[in-house]
């Protein structure tokens, strides 16, 4: 049975892919639901946060690299 956090992780991954799949290689993107947070990984880069925080960073970002800068700054 899927938990709410599982659906939230799926929504975050879908939002990232929808936004950046045409301009960036997302082959290594992995989004994982934890107990209360979501972890986003791409190669060496990793960040965790709530669905709302991750989606807020995504809305602010104008590029995939900027998304990672915003995610790292929030840690």
CORQUI-V945763 format. One record per pair of residues at least 4 apart in sequence whose C-alpha atoms are under 7 Angstrom apart, sorted by the first residue. I is the first residue (numbers start at 1). J is the second residue. Records with the same first field share a line. If there is no record, write none. Layout:
BEGIN
I = J / J
END
This chain:
BEGIN
2 = 6
3 = 7
4 = 8
5 = 9 / 33 / 36
6 = 10 / 33
7 = 11
8 = 12 / 51
9 = 13 / 31 / 32 / 33 / 38
10 = 14
11 = 15
12 = 16 / 51 / 55
13 = 17 / 31
14 = 18
15 = 19
16 = 20
17 = 21
20 = 24 / 64
21 = 25 / 26
28 = 42 / 43
29 = 41 / 42
30 = 40 / 41 / 42
31 = 38 / 39 / 40 / 41
32 = 38 / 39 / 40
33 = 37 / 38 / 39
34 = 38
37 = 48 / 49 / 50
38 = 48 / 49 / 50 / 51
39 = 47 / 48 / 49
40 = 46 / 47 / 48
41 = 45 / 46 / 47
42 = 46
47 = 71 / 72 / 75
49 = 53 / 54
50 = 54
51 = 55
52 = 56
53 = 57
54 = 58
55 = 59
56 = 60
57 = 61 / 67 / 70 / 71
58 = 67
61 = 66 / 67
62 = 66
63 = 67
64 = 68
65 = 69
66 = 70
67 = 71
68 = 72
69 = 73
70 = 74
71 = 75
END
